């Protein structure tokens, strides 16, 4: 293999695959990227056996071929080189040379045959999704995915395809984020798929600057293509919890809250919350919402906000970080809060819908 490629073109593709490659891996080949020269382009592939990415860029191909090189080191070398064309050539015994102006490197690789086979998309099939819709749904739900390895069936978000809409749901068992948006989906049938957390993160990179992405299920993989790049992920085995009844529950006490003042107050008050629980008490009464946090080791913090509320008073505890993550994702000027009692879930939702049905359910904490 022998090619000439522009430094910035190659650097952009190598940067994309850095999130796929695991830094510490017991299988050496998984720390490498597969570099293939075919036709008039260079193709790059990376995988951790669960998530894989194929991408590429134009190149002058003098000789076709393929080799694997250490992903992180290749990226660091290319990033450090001057703004010029790079000459990459395959050498015997899985080595490669890389030259740029007056700088040259000789890099050790591994046999191309050791690199695992990756799933491929099927031409002409799949569902075309507006990239803006995907970005919106991921931003509003992915933060609620569980971080516990044992709860593998919650280690992703449920992507729900409807006839003319798309929804995403994520939960860690203590909170649930649900976002539903009308979308002009082209092709495909109504279906539900569980998309792993890492795949969602890489999907955001994949669709950056793109107008749409195409999704299809290929055997036991979820495959997304956009801009000539292909992201594939193994499906999560297991049943996602039934969420429909959870998002339908409403409280009989409702209040409108200005988003920015509430975020600021929560950040201040939670400074003295327990580091383990991050618990903050909300005390709602006529015309007033008081936030209270206390810790035997740290002290106590209080802050009051004026609100338009008349009704029975209620005191309820929530994890402050859970609320802050929702408020950051919600956007808009104000959010609504619905409560039933101190032992029932709280329902938060933005009051300006912007064409999206966004609901955030949080279980209370015992204080």
Buried (B, 14 or more C-beta within 10 A) or exposed (E): BBBBBBBEBBBEBBBBBBBBBBEEEEEEBBBBBBBBBBEEBBBBBBBBEBBBBBBBBEBBBEEEBBBBBBBBBBBEBBEEBEEBBBBBBBBEEBBBBBBBEEEEBEBEBBEBEBBEEBBEBEEEEBBBBBBBBBBBBBBBBBBBBBEEEEBBEBBBBBBBBBEEBBBBBBBBEBBBBBBBBEBEBEEBEEEEBBBBBBBBBBBBBBBEEBEBBBBBBBEEBBBBBBBEBBBBBBBBEEEBBEBEEBBEEEBEBEBEBBBEBBBBBBEBBBEBBBEEBBBBBBBBBEEEBBBBBBBEEEEEBBBEBEBEBEEEEBBBBBBBBBBBBBBEBBBBEBBEBBBBEBEBBBBBBBEEEEEBBBBBBBBBBEB
